[in-house]
Structure formats: C-alpha cells, structure tokens
Amino acid sequence: MEVSKAGDIANFMVPGKLLKGIGGAMDLVSNPDKTKVIAVMEHCTKKGKSKILNKCTLPLTGARTVSTIITELAVFDVDRKNGELRLIDIAEGTTVEEVKAKTDADFIMSENLGRF
C-alpha cells in the first residue's frame, strides 16, 4: 500500500478497516540483509495520491526492508542505509516530470536512466 524512500513498507492494514491477517508479508521482510525485497505496486492510489512517500503513514510491516520499487511508471533502487531513492528506469511514454509529479518521496536520478 505504501513504501517510503528508506525502504519501509506498509502493506497489511488500513486503520479502521477489517483485518484478515498479516499473512506472509512479515516473514518476507524479516531479514532484508539476506533477501531482496521488491515492492511491485501501483504508483498512486485510486484517488491519485502517491504510494511512494518520504515516510509511510500506515502501520509498518517492515522498516528499511525494500530494495527495489517497481510501478507502472518507474523503477527505483532503494538505499536502505541512507534512506534514499534512485530513479533508474521509466516506462515508455512516461516522462521524468510525470514521475516527479506523482511521487511524494524525494529521489535522485540515475546518471544512466534507462527505459523498461
């Protein structure tokens, strides 16, 4: 549901909504130094709000666990140690300006920005 620029992930609960259980999400993010956690998600909510934030607003599933974020617009590498995002790729037909407009989190651009 949300990922922060530091790699925090909130993907199991929305306050005030029925919770059926965490499932395997906590297990998957429990050891980020020994695994690579890739968040594959929509870039924005149905209401157009960014899901990639400077700081998650929902309860965290895991702190500093995500290594890569892939959306329909872009691909980001996450520097969990320094809390930084690097834009490494954008979708064909997408502009950097569109990615900036739809991403609440601060990010830097790769010198070798590619296309997927």
C-alpha positions in Angstrom: 0.0 0.0 0.0 2.9 2.4 0.8 6.7 2.4 0.6 9.0 5.1 2.0 12.2 6.4 0.5 14.1 4.5 3.2 12.5 1.2 2.2 9.9 1.0 4.9 6.8 -0.9 3.7 3.2 -0.7 5.0 1.2 -3.4 3.2 -1.1 -5.3 5.6 -3.5 -2.9 7.3 -5.5 0.3 6.9 -6.7 1.6 10.3 -10.4 1.3 10.7 -10.7 -1.5 8.0 -11.4 -5.1 8.7 -8.1 -7.0 9.1 -8.0 -10.6 8.0 -4.4 -11.1 9.0 -0.8 -10.2 8.1 -0.2 -13.3 6.1 3.3 -13.9 4.9 4.3 -10.3 4.4 6.1 -10.0 7.8 8.0 -13.2 7.1 9.2 -12.0 3.7 10.6 -8.7 5.1 12.0 -10.1 8.3 15.6 -10.4 7.1 16.3 -7.7 4.4 20.1 -8.2 4.6 19.8 -11.8 3.4 16.9 -11.3 0.9 16.0 -8.9 -1.8 12.5 -7.4 -1.2 11.0 -6.0 -4.4 7.7 -4.0 -4.0 5.7 -4.3 -7.2 2.8 -1.9 -6.9 0.7 0.8 -8.5 2.3 4.2 -8.3 -0.7 6.0 -7.0 -4.0 5.3 -5.1 -7.3 5.3 -6.9 -7.7 8.9 -5.7 -4.3 9.8 -7.4 -2.2 10.0 -4.2 1.4 8.8 -4.3 2.1 5.5 -2.7 5.8 6.2 -2.6 6.4 8.6 0.3 9.1 10.2 2.3 7.6 8.5 5.4 4.8 5.9 5.5 1.5 6.9 7.1 0.1 3.4 7.6 1.4 0.9 10.2 4.6 -0.6 9.1 5.0 -4.2 8.0 8.8 -3.8 8.0 11.3 -1.0 8.4 14.1 -0.5 5.8 13.3 -3.7 4.1 12.5 -2.9 0.4 15.5 -2.9 -2.1 13.6 -2.1 -5.3 10.3 -0.5 -6.1 8.6 -1.2 -9.5 5.5 0.5 -10.6 3.7 1.0 -14.0 5.6 4.3 -14.3 9.1 3.8 -12.9 11.7 1.6 -11.2 13.6 2.9 -8.1 16.5 1.4 -6.3 16.3 2.0 -2.5 19.4 2.8 -0.5 18.0 1.5 2.9 21.1 2.6 4.8 21.0 6.2 3.7 17.2 6.4 3.2 17.5 7.5 -0.4 15.6 6.6 -3.7 17.3 6.5 -7.1 15.2 6.6 -10.2 16.8 4.0 -12.5 14.1 3.5 -15.2 10.9 4.9 -16.5 8.2 3.3 -18.7 8.0 4.0 -22.4 5.7 7.0 -22.9 6.4 8.3 -19.3 8.3 11.5 -18.6 10.6 12.2 -15.6 8.3 15.2 -15.0 5.3 12.8 -14.7 7.2 10.6 -12.3 8.2 13.6 -10.2 4.6 14.9 -10.1 3.2 11.5 -8.9 6.0 10.7 -6.4 5.8 12.3 -2.9 9.2 10.9 -1.9 12.3 12.8 -2.8 14.5 10.9 -5.2 17.7 11.3 -7.2 18.0 10.3 -10.9 20.5 7.7 -12.1 23.1 9.0 -14.5 22.2 6.1 -16.7 18.4 6.4 -16.7 17.1 3.7 -18.9 13.7 2.6 -20.2 11.9 -0.7 -19.4 
